[in-house]
Amino acid sequence: MAEAVEEVGGGRRRFKLAYGVLAIALVAAVVGFVLLLTRGQSRTEATESWSAWKPNDAGLLGAREIGHTVSAQYKTADGQQLAAVQEHLPEVQGLHLETIGVRRLLDTGQIDPYIGLFGTDRTLIYAFCGLRANCAVGDTSSPSQLLRREALELSLYAFKYLKGVDQVVSLVQGTSTGGPTAVFLRRSQLSSELESPLRNTLPLSTPPHEGATDDREAAVIDALTLQNTFPAHFEPLPDGDAILVLDISSNG
C-alpha cells in the first residue's frame, strides 16, 4: 500500500514537473511572440515613410505631379499661389540642352574658363512662373529664401521618387527686366537629406508665406541652396544644341 502511495505521489510529481515545463514553454512562446511584434515595430519605425505624400506616377508625369503638389503649398502674403511650376526635359526654345556650364566672372569683367561642366542626360528642369510680367517672382533679381526652399523641396522629391533624375535646375525669373536665376542641385549633394525623413530637413509641414521665415529651417535652406544659386542664361552651340551658363562671382 505504501508503495502504491509512493507511486501515486511520484506520478503527481512527474505530472507537476511536466505541467511546469509546459507552462515555461508557453511563457517562452508568448515572450517570443512579443519580441517578434516588437522587432516588427522597430523595423517599421526604421523604414518609415520619407514623406507623408509621394507621387503616383513616374517620369515626366511624376515630375508634373510633384511640381503641382509642392507649388500649391507656397503662398504670397495675401494667400495667392507664389508661382506656377512647369516641368521640362533638358530643352530650351526647341534646342536640346547639352551641357550645364559653371564659370567664374572676374572683377575685371573677364571670364575664366568653365570650372564645371555637367551633362544633362539625367536632368530635370522646373521653370517658375510668377504673377508679374514675364513670369517674374518677387522684386529682386535673386530668389528669396522661400523660393529657394521651394526649389530645394522640388529637388528632394524628384531625387527620392523619380528614377533617372540626378540633377534638378529650378529657373526663377526674379524681376521682369533681369535674366533668370537657377538653383542647381545634384543628388550627390543631398545624399544625407535623402536618407532621413523630409521633416528632418524641412520641419514645417506648411511653408511660411512670402516675407516670413522660420528659424528652424533658415540655416539649413541657406546652407543647401545659397552656394548653388546662380545668375543664368542660355547660349546656342554650333551644333544646334544649347548650353545653360551659370555664373559665379570671383569671390563666390
Buried (B, 14 or more C-beta within 10 A) or exposed (E): EEEEEEEEEEEEEEEEEEEEEEEEEEEEEEEEEEEEEEEEEEEEEEEEEBBEEBBEEEBEEBBBBBBBBBBEBBBBEEEEBBBBBBBBEBEBEEBBBBBBBBBBBEEEEEEEEBEEEBEBEBBBBBBBBBEBEEBBBBEEBBBBBBBBBBBBBBBBBBBBBBEEBBBBBBBBBBBEEBBBBBBBBBBEBBEEBBEEEBEEBBEEEEBBBBEEEBEEBEEBBBEBBEEBBBBBEBEEEEEEBBBBBBBBEEEE
